[in-house]
């Protein structure tokens, strides 16, 4: 049974077709100055799933920033194939997103930071920015610092950050990097913040967005009639550790669908027969 579109619009936290920004971590060249030299492959599938949620609701033009591979100070370039670029390019191709709002931080750090700072800096009570915290905090810190340095600190009161991961909030790849608490201190505690439950429950494949080694709960994508949804399954399958983990998309499901307790069946019913692209 599929959700009618009217039931897909029970947004959370006051969201009303506002601007959305997302920053993912991902893959980079081997960073031998960090305890885990390679990146986390979960976002290879989470980026397409996140974009699918946005596109299903026809909100493509509201995505104003999507950065990926956001490990600051990692060597430029991916370790093998640029898996996040493959995912981003597919979302652009299939669903009509604006290619100019996607940034590979390992190669476009300055442009990515400037873009996010600009979007935060123009935020107001009537035009807030919702930021999805799907990577480590240092990239976001650099953008907030740019807003503060430009004299637009008050705009940060209209930035709303959604998180689900203590690791993303607190992990530092370098001693001089910053945490979410450092960001809030820099902003003068202006940024609004909500932390939903961790979207991983890999011991239970039918709950939340990480089913561990069990891909069967996502076979509805593999067997779907639409090529874009079959492509989304291929991105989940691309995980280098053979783990079905798209947990970061749970933040979009919370914000745009009003449900922080998503699962593969709910996602199947939400996606339904197709995702409609919009003309670019």
N, C-alpha and C positions, 0 to 999 in steps of 0.2 A: 504493500500500500504506500502511495506517495503522498508527501505533504502538499496541500494546496499552497500556492505562493503566499496567500494571506497569512498563513501560520509561520512563514519563514521570516516575517518582518517584526518579530518581537524582540527588538534590539535591547541591549543592556546599557546601563550607565549613561542614559540620556542621548545615546547615539541617534542622529537624525540626518542621514546622508551627508555627514561631515567628512572632512579630509582625513585620510588614513596614511600613515607612514609605517614602514616595517624595516627592521634591520636583522638579517640572518648572519650566523657565522658561516661554516661550510668547509671548503677545502682550500688549502694554500700550498705553496711549496713547503718542503720539510723545514720546520722551525726548530733547529737543534738547540736553541737557547731556551726552550720550554720543555717541561717534563713529558708532554705528549706531543711529539713533533708533528703528527698529522692531525688534520681537522676532524670535526664530527660530521659523519655522512648523513645524519638524520634529516638535515634540511634539504638534501637532494630531492626528497619526496615531499617535504613539508612546504616548500615554496610553491610548487604546483597546486597542492591541496589548498593552501591559503588563498591563492589567486582564484581557484575554482569557487570557493565560497563567496568571494567578492563578486566574481563574474556572474554566478548564478542569480545574484540579486541585482544585476545590472549596475553595479557601482564602480565599473572600471575607471571612469574619469575621476573618481574620488581618491584613487590611489595616487598620491603625489610624490611618494618616495619609496623605493624598494632597493636597499643595498644588501649585498651578500659578500661572502668571504671577508667578513669585517674584522679579522684578526689584525689588530694594529701592531706594527713592527715585525710581522712575519715577512719572509722574503716574498717578492712579487711573483705572481703567477701560481697556477695550481700545481699539485704534485704530479698529476698525470693528465687526464682530461679535465677540462674546466666544467665540472658537473653542475655547479650552480648556474653557470651561463647557459648550459644546455636546458636546464629547467626554466630559467627566465625567458630564453628565446622561444621556448615552446608556449609559455603562457601568453607572450606577445602575439605569436603566430595564431594560436587557436582562439583566443578570447578578446583580441582587440585592445590590449593594454597599450599605453603610450610608451614606446621604447626609451624615450628620453628621461623617464623617471627611474630607470633601472641602472644600478652602478655596481661594478666589480671593484670593491675597496682595495684589493691588492694592486690594482692598476689605475684606479681613479679615486684615490683617497681624498684629494683636495676637492674635486668636483662633488663627491658624495657628501662630504662634511658641509661644504658651502650650500648645497641644495637643501639638506635637512635643516641647517641653521636658518635659511631663508624661510622655509615653511613654518618653523617654530616662531620666527620673529614677526610674522604677520598674523599670528593667532590673536583672536579676540573672543569675548564672551559669545558673540553671535557666530563666530567662525573658529571654533576650537579645532585643534589637531589631536587625533588619537594615534598614539605611538604604540606599536606592538613590539615588545622587547624579546626578540627571538635570537639574540646573540649576546656576546659579552658587553660589558658596560663602557669600555674605554672609547669606542667609536661614538657612542651617544654623549659621553662626557666632552669630547672634542667639539661636537656641534653645540652643546649647551654653552661651553666656554666661549665660542664664537658669538653666540647671541648676547652673552653678558658683556663681552668686550665691545660690542657694537652699540651698547646702550639701550638694548631692547629687552632688558631683564623682565619687565612687567608682563611681557607677552607670555612668559613661561607659566603664568598663572592659568593660562588657557590651553596648556598642553596636558593631555591625559594619557598616562602610561599604563598599559596592561602587561602584567608579568605572570609567569607561573613557575619560574625556575630560580631557586636560590643560587644555583651554580652560575647562571648567567648574570645574576645581580652581583655576585661577590668574587668570582674568580678573576685573577690578574695574571696575564701572561708575562708581565715584567713587573719588577718591584715598584716602578714609578707609575704604573697604571692605576686606574681608579675604579671604585665600586659604585653601586647605586646610592649608597649613603653619601659618598663624596659628591655625587651629582646633586642630590637634594640640598646638601650644604651649600654648594656653589650657586644653586638657584634661589637660595634663601627660603627653602621649603615651599616654593611656589608650585612646583609641578604636582598635579593631581595623580594619584596612584591607587591602583587596585591590583591585588594579587589573588588570582583564582587558584584552585587546587592544582597541584602538579598533574599535568595531562598524560603522564605515563602510568600505566598499570600493566606491565608486561607479563605479570603472572596470570592475568585474566584477558584473553584475546578479545572478548566481547565487550570490554569496558574501556572507555577512553580511546587513545590514539596510538598506542604502542602495543602491538600484539606479539612482540618478540619474534620468534622464528616461525610463527604460524601465519602464513600468507593467505590461508583459505578464507578468512573473514573478509578479505579484499577481492576475492575472485569475481565479485559482481562487476568490478571495474574491468578486469581482464576479459570478461565475457560480454561486455556492454556493446550495444549496436553502434555507438558513436566513437569515431576514431580518437577524439580528444580525450575521452574518458579512458579508453584503452591505453593511450599514451601516458596518462597520469599514473596508471598502474605500473607501466614500465619504469617510471621514475622512482616509484616505491621499491621496485625490484632491483634498482641499480645500487642500492645500499651496499657498500663494500664489505660489510660484516654480515650480509644476508639477514638483516633485521628489518621488520616491518614497522618502522617508527616515523610517524608524521606528527609527533606530539605538539609541535609549535602551532599547528593550524587550529588547535583547540582554543587558542586565544581569540581567533576570528570567529569561531563558532559561538563562543561566549558573547562577543561584542555584537555580532550582526544577527545571530539567531536567538540569542537570549538563553543559551544553554551551556553551562560549564561542565556538563556531564555527558558529553557526546560519546558516540561509539560507531563502529562500522555500519550497523543497521540504520542508525539515525542518519548517517552521512549518505548511505544509499538512497534512503527515502527523500532526503533533502535534494540530492542531485537529480533524481528522477530520470526522465527520458532524455534530457539534453541540457547543455549549458549554452545559452545563446550569446554569441559574440556581438559586439557593437561595432559599428562602422568607425574607422579611424579617419 
